[in-house]
Amino acid sequence: MAGDFPDIIIAPLGGGSNFAGIAFPFLPYKINEGKNLRCIAVEPASCPKLTKGEFRYDFGDSVGMTPLIPMYTLGHNFVPAPIHAGGLRYHGASALASQLLKDKLIEAVALQQLECFDAGVKFANAEGIIPAPESTHGIAAVVREANKAKEEGVAKTILFNLSGHGHFDMGAYQDYFDGKLQDHHFTDAELHTGLDKLDTPKIEE
Ligand SMILES: Cc1ncc(COP(=O)(O)O)c(C=O)c1O
């Protein structure tokens, strides 16, 4: 429809819905036609299920009511440090997003919230749209990829999902401008708080 084809597709990932919506329709071109397409899911550094979690069976909910799902997870009991992108604080990723990452058909990156808010403010100034804190994760990854393309002197078409507006999150932007937000450096101890409590089966390779 746009008369172009993306080189890179980017979206924030809480559980995987908006990432799937924008990226999955393009994956057949990569899988069946060998298109050189990168799909990047962006998670917060304080809840790094894709980049630091384990691929294993876990519950989709924190109480353990769902069927067991093969997924990248930090453990359904995991409680992340507070950040302003509340919708990205889910402990795992959907079965489909997880399997695609495991099969190396998509990529994942974890970003800190100050870089994300900085990108969100840049986007609001440039486009006149205030993005949701969740969406700023995608925008920050777009900024990274665009700068990389500029440095390499190559043109890239980057498609990203603006998953929501930030009109209900003005308090978060105020905290950012007031210098009250902090980055969070995820530790091995945090990783173990959720994973060590899991008694769900591991997935044999
Ligand atoms: C604006 C926004 N973007 C992204 C997400 C992440 O969710 P999902 O990965 O399921 O699309 C949320 C979740 O609440 C959200 O509110």
PDBQT file of the ligand as one rigid body, heavy atoms in Angstrom, charges set to zero:
ROOT
HETATM    1  C1  LIG A 301       0.532   1.313  24.513  1.00  0.00    +0.000 C 
HETATM    2  C2  LIG A 301       0.973  -0.100  24.697  1.00  0.00    +0.000 A 
HETATM    3  N1  LIG A 301       1.899  -0.588  23.845  1.00  0.00    +0.000 NA
HETATM    4  C3  LIG A 301       2.354  -1.867  23.974  1.00  0.00    +0.000 A 
HETATM    5  C4  LIG A 301       1.881  -2.706  24.966  1.00  0.00    +0.000 A 
HETATM    6  C5  LIG A 301       2.455  -4.081  25.073  1.00  0.00    +0.000 C 
HETATM    7  O1  LIG A 301       1.547  -5.108  24.931  1.00  0.00    +0.000 OA
HETATM    8  P1  LIG A 301       1.650  -6.203  23.773  1.00  0.00    +0.000 P 
HETATM    9  O2  LIG A 301       3.061  -6.682  23.708  1.00  0.00    +0.000 OA
HETATM   10  O3  LIG A 301       0.712  -7.273  24.182  1.00  0.00    +0.000 OA
HETATM   11  O4  LIG A 301       1.227  -5.539  22.507  1.00  0.00    +0.000 OA
HETATM   12  C6  LIG A 301       0.915  -2.219  25.883  1.00  0.00    +0.000 A 
HETATM   13  C7  LIG A 301       0.377  -3.092  26.954  1.00  0.00    +0.000 C 
HETATM   14  O5  LIG A 301      -0.369  -2.711  27.826  1.00  0.00    +0.000 OA
HETATM   15  C8  LIG A 301       0.453  -0.886  25.748  1.00  0.00    +0.000 A 
HETATM   16  O6  LIG A 301      -0.449  -0.366  26.608  1.00  0.00    +0.000 OA
ENDROOT
TORSDOF 0
